[in-house]
Amino acid sequence: MRNRNLLFFLFIIILGVNDCFAQPVVLNGDFKKINPATKLPDGWDNFMGDRQNYVFSLESNGGQNSVPALTIASKNSDANFGAYYCVIPYAFKGHEIKLIGYLKTQNVTGFAGFWLRIDGTASFNNMQDQNIRGTTDWKEYTITLPYDDKNAVNINTGALISGSGKIWFDDVRVFIDGKPVEALKPKTPELFPAQKDLAFSKGAGIADFEPTDQQVKNLALLCQVWGFIKYHLPKVAAGDINMDAELFRVMPAAINAADYAGASAVIEKWVDKLGAPEKCGGCKPFNEKDVVEKPDYGEIFDRSVVSASLADKLTYILNNHDNGKSYYISMEGAGNPNFTHEEPYKNMDYPDAGYRLLALFRYWNMIQYFYPYKHLIGEDWNGVLPRMIPRFLAARNPTDYDVAAMMLICDIHDTHANIWGNPESLNQFRGKYAPPFQAKFIENKLVVTAYYNDTLGVKDNLKIGDIITGINGAGVDELIKKYLALTAASNYETQLRDMPRNYLLRSKNDDFSLDIIRNGKAMQVKQQGIAFTRLDLKRVYDAHAGEPGFHLMSDNQIGYVYPARYHNKDLPEIKKLFKDTKGIIIDMRCYPSEFMPFTFVPYIKTGNAKFAKFTDGSVYYPGTFRLTDGIYAKPENDYKGKVVVIVNEESQSAAEYTTMAFQSSPNVTVIGSTTAGADGNVSTIVLPGGISTLISGIGVLYPDGTETQRRGVKIDEIVKPTIAGIQAGKDEPLERAEAIILGK
């Protein structure tokens, strides 16, 4: 299995393999019961990640109070991530789950922590946000998550390390509603008929082939009908039909059809086999009130493409699909889609041709029916399908497959979208080495802005403000064009944000030849690289490391807040500290650590203006999106001074939403540059081969209807860094915010 680490990698662990224990439930979290074959604790001898670069072991008296402790230690500096995992193959009654355990670290360069995930639900945490790194003594840590006992399948837990170093952990306990899992009676699992259809669990049986133009047309039509049936046929909604398996039953004949008429006949025969729904007596009539987006069914009702009889049968299903609930889709509380019962087939390192097409078909239909921003993609989504079919079929190895998936994901232009978890094949494609400096696009030029690591003579070779014009023989402009289609982002500015780290400054070799301009003089420098996993990214991206989340500046005339370090519990102290200031600067060039719209925003807000409206999809009418009522933060009118919010391409999602909330107050000015343009709660999508990605799941708009997706938040005054400012060590947006408040 390819390595997929960091924030989302644990979504893809094999379910039900090497169960931690049999009934009665015994967690073995004290590691006293040893498996004689592995010499490791029973149930805790399962590993994942970069196994060749880590040692997994048990130290009999290495824990606190001289008890057994499990360890993970890196063998070298190239280590990516390593994790223990334990599967509790049961579901329980309850509403809250808690993991408690002790952890110690030594020289951890990435981060360390426990992790907890509930399969069948969205509950997940791996403690990455706690940034446990370096050397720390024994400490008890807790993860608390909501527990959805209606949809929970099993419990996955363990400990992990990212980067090099060593961790110890022991005394792991799991509780549901305050009771240890050992004291709970598991729920009896109920399998849907769809889950019992395992006919194609080991492969689709479809060999690689180079499609003709007609075969591409046949597959595109099959994809559209298959997706329509998946989200409309009542028997599918009830969980009676495994749509993955059904795709492989009809696909060979559809591929081999000589023309549209033949493909239509094959598909119609398959639809007949699935069975027509009963005539609906209680179907809700379609109400166009507040509808902002109607369904697009592609070609499936085009009688120049499909036969009249097939079109009639699909029309009948459309008019009689009384699906209030569905096996494959539900809407979460915020209104974003939850794609349920989608098998990730994570044991398929390189899916066969059928499963590669399944990945394309699954993703394409999820976007077709449940993506709130499909109208902002910038091209006809129906046209993406025939373009991508040959690419997925041409993928001849894991890297080709991941690259094809990445190109598909990039087509929706959503900064939330990406292949998350650093698959090893993509790392190999991008290159495992990187130079130990940061570069950003300033004034449309790639400029050295900071150092990740003070090693390999980087400060002698590269100076802050150096302009990079070429990398390893290729011009920067040429490289930008090459990697645009592989950089998932909502807008060009955010593509440029991510491209240096993901592509431009990556190589399969550990040496970099850089063409630069320094003080107007062109020159070439050589810089040795290090393993990308060794880059101290936190050192640069946490611009205020070690500082509090708020303080006074400008001779105590201005209050400064950095939301990445702000906590709602600090608000009373902030109110006292900022009481006599002329203004507050909210530096939103980060991701907020806590939700601020209904805590901090009321403190500075006057007036009752709303700050956002939403669009969300429908299980009942797939492809339909309705506009919801607006939302507002109730003002407290505590603070009377000016407020300036600074944004840039690092301001994403919650940062953008929070900025919108601030803008509902008339005393707020927003300055900076284009934000990431990815707003709204996220939804997870899994694809064959264990690929995990996200989409922005609900539409977020200003009260006047202006959309934030792709465009970013409204900005009152554009203020961007300059190369001269970078060289002088200035923070020009911050200086401008200060000037606005002081009236300079």
Buried (B, 14 or more C-beta within 10 A) or exposed (E): BBBBBBBBBBBBBBBEEEBBBEEEBBBBBBBEEBEEEEEBBBBBBBBBBBEEBBEBEBBEEBBBEEBBBBBBBBEEEBBBBBBBBBBBBBBBBBEEBBBBBBBBBBEBBBBBBBBBBBBBBBBBBBBBEEBBBEEBEBEEBEBBBEBBBEBBBBBBBBBBBBBBBBBBBBBBBBBBBEEBBBEBEBBEEEEBEBBEBEEBEEBBEBEEEEBEEBBBBBBBBBBBBBBBBBBBBBBBBBBBBBBBBBBBBBBEBBBEBEEBEBBBBBBBEBBEEBEBBEEEEEEEEEEEEEBBBEBBBBBBBEEEBBBEEBBEBBEBBBBBBBBEEBBBBBBBEEBBBBBBBBBBBBEBBBBBBBBBBBBBBBBBBBBBBBBBBBBBBEEEBBEBBBBBBBBBBBBEEBBBBBBBBBBBBBBBBBBBBBBBBBBBBBBBBBBBBBBBBBBBBBEEBBBBBBBBBEEBEBEEBBBBBBBBBBBBEEEBEEBBEEBBEBBBBBBBBBBBBBBBBBBBBBBEEBEBEBBBBBEEEEEEBEBBBBBBBBBBBBBBBBBBEEEEBBBBEBEEBBBBBBBBBBEBEBBEEBBEBBEEBBBBBBBBBBBBBBEBBEBBBBBBBBEEBBBBBBBBBBBBBBBBBBBBEBBBBEBEEBBEBBBBBBBBBBBBBBBBBBBBBBBBBEBBBBBBBBBBBBBBBBBBBBBBBBBBBBBBBBBBBBBEEEBBBBBBBBBBEEBBBBBEBBBEEEBBBBEBBBEBBBEE
